[in-house]
Amino acid sequence: MGAYSWIDPAPGDVHLMGSPGAVHSDPPVAVVLPTYNGAAYVRAQLDALLGQRCDTEWHLIVVDAGSSDSTVDVISSTPLGTVASRVIRLAGAPGVNAGLNAAIAATTSPLILIAEQDDVVGVGWMQAIVEALRSQWLVGSVMELAQLNPDHVVGSRRGFPEDVGFKVPRANATGMGLRRELWDLLHGFDESYRYGGNDLEFCFRAHQANHAMHVSGAVVHYRVRTDVAAAFAQGRAYGVSTVRLFREFGPAYVERRRLRRVVKEVARLAWWSLKSIRDRSYRMRLAYRGGLQLGYLEGSLRYRRWFP
């Protein structure tokens, strides 16, 4: 039967690149699950992962960034069956990329799959990602919204264009798969991206190294922020990080917004503010996209790149 192996690394150990902390040979596939105060959702993701069927042996690495709720207790109480697992506990909420680097540094597995605590991987997800990694270095999943989210939240993310165009293939970290040699080549995930843009930044650097993201047919049931304040905060963080991405990678990767698009977006927000009085989906749209606009302004000031 599987059992969790608990690891409390010394502060310096979490930044090891290309030096796996494990002294034994791990299975060919490592599934990394970063957690932080995710007690409400993590069990559903764990159950989905443990129910996967894969023709390759795999093990689970949970990396917890100092949760103050019962996340660790939920993880400990989840039956593992025959899956080998370990938990790495970090302190001080260092950010998702620090957790990913700590987990990958702690395994010798050549294939790395990433799942996030508040989503649920679909049936066949693991096998699809593993198969894609046999010919690709970096693969992503398709995000499905309907299963985990109320109708008004799903409606808030559909039926209107993306505000910013990204010019190369990219994908969310949740559901991502990569070869460990790519992580070594790129010297890991950039830990200065603590929230927002952390996955895009890795995809962009992979593209620069001639290993562009390939979107597979694997499905992840994605959980959207369901309250106005959280949607606004997420949009704001994404807006700030988008300006940083524009500064660091330029218009070849992030499309500069034209004045016409900015004007249309402001008009759209004004219209949504009226619609939101009676329609919750428009309220969520207004919160998320309004947060984005504020983030663009904040990022423009912080990074000294005009991105209205």
Sequence and secondary structure as in RCSB ss.txt:
>XXXX:A:sequence
MGAYSWIDPAPGDVHLMGSPGAVHSDPPVAVVLPTYNGAAYVRAQLDALLGQRCDTEWHLIVVDAGSSDSTVDVI
SSTPLGTVASRVIRLAGAPGVNAGLNAAIAATTSPLILIAEQDDVVGVGWMQAIVEALRSQWLVGSVMELAQLNP
DHVVGSRRGFPEDVGFKVPRANATGMGLRRELWDLLHGFDESYRYGGNDLEFCFRAHQANHAMHVSGAVVHYRVR
TDVAAAFAQGRAYGVSTVRLFREFGPAYVERRRLRRVVKEVARLAWWSLKSIRDRSYRMRLAYRGGLQLGYLEGS
LRYRRWFP
>XXXX:A:secstr
   EEEE   GGGGG SS  S SS   SEEEEEEESS TTTHHHHHHHHHT   SS EEEEEEE   SSSHHHHH
HTS  TT EEEEEE SS   HHHHHHHHHHT   SEEEE  TTSEE TTHHHHHHHHHTT SEEEEEEE TTTS 
HHHHHHTSSS  SS B S    STT EEEHHHHHHTTS  TT  SSSHHHHHHHHHHHTT   EEEEEEEE    
 SHHHHHHHHHHHHHHHHHHHHHH TTTB    HHHHHHHHHHHHHHHHHTTT HHHHHHHHHHHHHHHHHHHHH
HHHT    
